[in-house]
Amino acid sequence: MSDKPGTPSVYEWMGGADALERLTDVFYGRVLKDPVLAPVFAGMDARHPHHVALGLGEVFGGPDTYSARHGGHAHMASRHLGRHITEEQRRRWVDLLLDAADMPKWEWGQTPPWQPDAG
C-alpha cells in the first residue's frame, strides 16, 4: 500500500481493516451516547461504522474499497449536505474520534512504532 518498498502505509502501520473496524465500533458506541451527537445519529444504519472504517482506510493508504463500493468522497459529502451539522457537532465528532483512537488498548502498529530497516 505504501509507495516505498519496506515502508508501511499509515493504514498498514495502524493494523489495517481490523483495527479500523474496532475503532469505528467503539467510536460510534460513544457517539450514540453523546448528548451532542446522539440526536444526529439517531436511526443510524448499523453498517455506518463499517462504511466509515472503509473510508478512513482509504484515506490512510488502504484499498480503495470505499470509493469502489460507495462512490468515494463525493458520495460521502453528499450524504452530509443539508443535515445542518453545527460547528459544535463537527468538533465533537472529531474529538470523540481522536479520543477513541488514543485509547492505549489499540496497540497501533508495532512497539516501538515501526522504524525503517537499517540496511
Order of alpha helices (4+ residues) and beta strands (2+ residues): alpha-alpha-alpha-alpha-alpha-alpha-alpha
